[in-house]
Amino acid sequence: MSTLVDDRDLASSRDCPVVVGKRQVQHVAPRTADVGGIPVNRVLPSRHRRLVGAWCFLDHAGPAVFKGDSRGLRVGPHPHIGLQTFTWMIEGEVLHRDSLGNQQVIRPGQVNLMTAGRGISHTEESVTGETHLHAAQLWIALPEADRRTDPRFDHYPELPRWQEAGVDFTLLTGEFAGRRAPTLAFSPLVGLDLVSREARPLRLTLREDFEYGVLPLEGELDIEGDTFLPNELAYLGCGREAVTLSLPAGGRAILVGGEPLDEEILIWWNFVGHSKAEIAEAQRDWEVGSARFGSIPDYDGEPLMPPPLPWQA
């Protein structure tokens, strides 16, 4: 990512107005990007939607099939501050390495969660011989009070799963339907994966103090007569007690939500900060090889470097 994103140039209203007695849903179109040689659909952040709770970044990678001599996903050493990286693996296997010395392969149905805090670096690459990749990669902005917390890495191979109304549910983080995920969180959040076995309406109970978004990953999503194409985010806003949606048989979507994060958040390259000075300091530290971000000696490639800061160009 090489765009400065802040409150001043993004829509931040959480209101979805009522028109002719019907609560509207905001359409947020994706844009394409390249991450480690893999094309992705990026939904957050955009000029139409800045945050959903503390979720500040959402990439849908794949489904991709690697052919020929492709090594698949390869993302070289790069730093993070002020966020948690959250990977939900649907298909394929990816090796995570970080500057704390962690090495972990993530497999389908698992979550990798890296808390950057004051600073960490990591790499991601498809395991040798892997030919597929399908994943959702998200970032969670840390509240200002926790932005300099100690970096850490957590792997979650087991998550709450259940079936209801022809849908397979996996609770990725937070609480939903009387269940709680073990995933570490610094603010009230929810993440939920839904896979539809049959085409039929599904009513989800929501918290009125949360804002929510639903992203169809496979198949079109219908929300009370409003159609969303794959990779088009449906932003529901706050104040809803429930929502009725439907997916085709075999369709898949991810619901994200949380308590609104009423803090100024800046995103530049791989950094999330609460001020330009904080981001500039992190970028300088990475460029000069500061011990703040450590190193990953087992990766056989060069580190990634950021573009010049736009406010200093």
N, C-alpha and C positions, 0 to 999 in steps of 0.2 A: 504494500500500500504506500502511495506517495502523495496523498492528498491531505491537507490540513482540514480537519473537521471539527467544528465547534458549534456552540449554540446560535451564533449569529447568522449562519448560512444554511441552517436546516430547519424544516418545519418541526416544531416542538409541541404543538397542541395535542392534547390527549382526548379531545372531544371528537366523537363521531356523531354528527347531528342526526336528529330525527326528521325525516321528510315523509309527509303524508302518512304519519303514524308508524313508519318503519325506521329502525336504527340503521344508519349507514355503516358500511365497512370500507376502509381506505384500501385502494389498490396500490401496491408498491412494486414497481417493475424491477427486475434484476438487471445487472450489467455483467458483461463477461470479463474475466481476468485470467491470468495465468499464474499458477502457484507450483513451483517445482517441476515445470514441464507438463502440468495437468490443467486443462481448461476447467474453470469453475464459474458458477453463477453466484454473483455477490449481491446480496439483498440489503444487508446493513453494513456500514452506514450509507445513507444516501441523502440527497437534498430533500427527500420527501419524508424520511423517517430517520431520526437520529438514534433513539434508544427504544428498547422495549424492556421496561424495568431496568436492570443493570446490564442486560444483554446489549452489547455495543457493536458486534461484528457477527455476520453470518454468511458463510460460504457453503454452497452445496457443490461438492466435488464428485463428478461422475454422474451415472455409472460410466466407467472407462474400462476399455480392454486394451492391454499393451500388446503390440505386435512386433515381430522382427527382433531387432537387437535393443529395443527399448528397455531401460532399467526401471521404468515406472516413475513413481514419485521420488524426487530428490530435492530436498530443501536444505541448503547448506547452513552452517552456523549463523545464527542471528539472535539479537537480544530482545528482551521484553522488560517493561516496567509497568507497574500500576494496574495489572490485569490478571485474569486467569484464562489460560487457553483450555478449551473444552472440546474434545474430539469424540464424536459418536460414530463408531464404525459399523457400517452396514454390510459391506462386502470387501474382501481383501485383507491383507495383513501389512502393517506398517511398523517399523522400528523407530522408537523414540530414544534419543540420547540427549543428556543435558549436562550442564557444567557442574552439577552436584554429584555427577558420577552415576546417575540412574540410566539404566538401559532396560527398555520394556517394549515387547511386541504387543500391539493392540490387535485384537481379533474381533470378528463380527459379534455384535451384541454387548460390547464392552465400551467403557468410557475411560479415557485418559484425561486427567486434570492437572495442569501445571500452574501453580501460583507463582507469578513473577515477583510480586512485592517490590522490593527496592532494586532487584536486578537479577536476571538469569539469562542464559543463552541455551539454545537447543537445536537439534537437527531432526528431520523426519525423512525417512526413505522406505520405499517398498522393500520387503524382504526378498532375498534372492530367489528368483524363479516365480515370483508372484505375477499374475497376468491380469488381475482385476483390482479396481478401486472404486468404492462408493462410500462416501462419508459426509457427515455434516461437521464443519469446523466453526466453532463459535468462540467469541471472547466475552468475558464478563468484566466490566469495569469495577475495580475495587473502590469502595467509598474512601473519601479523603482520609478518614481516620485510620484506615488500614493500608494505605497505598505503599507504605514502606515496611510492611510486614516481612518476616523472613521468607525467602523463597523455599518452595517445596514441590514435590511431585507425588501424586496419588493415582493409583490404578484401581478401577472398579470392575472386576470381572463378573460380579453378581449384582443384579438390580431387580427391584420389584417388577414382576410380570403377572398379568392376568388377562382373562378374556371376558368380554361383555358385549352384548348386542352385535355379535358378528365381527368384533374388532379385537385385535391383539394389542394390548397396551404394554409399554415399557416406561416406567417412571425413571427419568434420567437424573433429576435433581428436585429437591423440594418435597412438597406434600401434595397428594391428590387422591381423592376417593378413599380417604381413611388410611392411606399408605404413605410411608416416608422413605425416601431414598437416602443412602448413607453418604452421599456426595457432599464434600466440604463446600460451604457457602458463607459469604461475608455479608449478604443482604438477603431479604426474603425473595425467593425465586421459585420458579417451577419450569421444568422441561419434561415433555411427554412425547413419546413416539407412538404413532397409531398406524396399524396396518389393517386394512379392511378385507375381510374374507368374502363379503358380499355387498352388493350395492343397496344400502338402506340408510335412512336417516339415523343420526346419533346425536343425542342431547348431552352436552357437557355442562356440569355445574361449575360456575366460576366465582371468584372472589371479587366483590365490587371495588375493593381498594387496590386491586392489581390492574395493570394494563397487560394486554395480550396480543400476540400475533400468531397466525397459523400459516405455515409454509408447506404447500403440496410438493413433495419430492418426486412422486410417481403418480400419474393420473390427475385429472382435473378435480378441483375441490369446489363443492357447492355449499354456500353459506346462505341459507334461507332465500334461495332463488338467485343469488349472486354468484357468478362463475369465476373461478380463479384458475389460470393455467399453471402447469408445473413451473416452479421457481418464482411465482408471483405471490408476494407476501400479502396476506389478508390481515390488516391491522384493525383490531377490535376496539382499541381504546380502553378507558376505564368505565366503571359503573355498571357493568353487565352482571346479572345474576346467573345467566346461562347463555349458551349458544347452541344452535342446531346446525350440524354440518353433515355432508355425505361425500363419500369417495366411491369410485367404481371398485368392483371386485379386484383385489390385488393392489389397490391404490395405497399410497403411503403419505403421511404428513407428519410434521413435527410442530408441536405447540410450545411456544415459549412465553413466559410472562413473569411479572414480578412487581413489587412495590416500586412506584416511580422513584428514580434516583434524581432528586432535586439538587444536583450539584453541577457545576461547570465541568464538562469533560472535553478534553482535546485529544484527538487521535492523529498521530503523524507517523508514517511508516509502520514500525512494529511497536511503537510506544503509545501508552495511554497515560495522560497526565492531567493535572489540574491547573497547570500554568505553562506558558511558553518557556519560561526559565527552566522549569523542571524537565521538559522535553529536550531543550538545548543542552542541558548538563548531561543527560543520558546519551545523547548523540555524540557529544565530544568524548565521553568516556569510552564509548564503543570504538570510535575512530582511532583513538590512541592506544587501544589494547589494554584498558584499565582492568585491574584484577576484579573490579566490581562484577564483571560478567563472566569471569572464569574462561575456561577453554574446553574443547571437546577433541582431544587428541586422536581418538579412534575413528573420526570421520575423515575420509580421503578426498577432501575438497576444500576450496577456498571459502572463507567467510563472506557473507553478503554485506554490502556496504550501502548506506542510505544516500539518497540524493541530497543536495544542499537544502538547508532549512529555508522555506519560502519567505519568511519575514526577515531573513538576513541576506537574501540574494541581491 
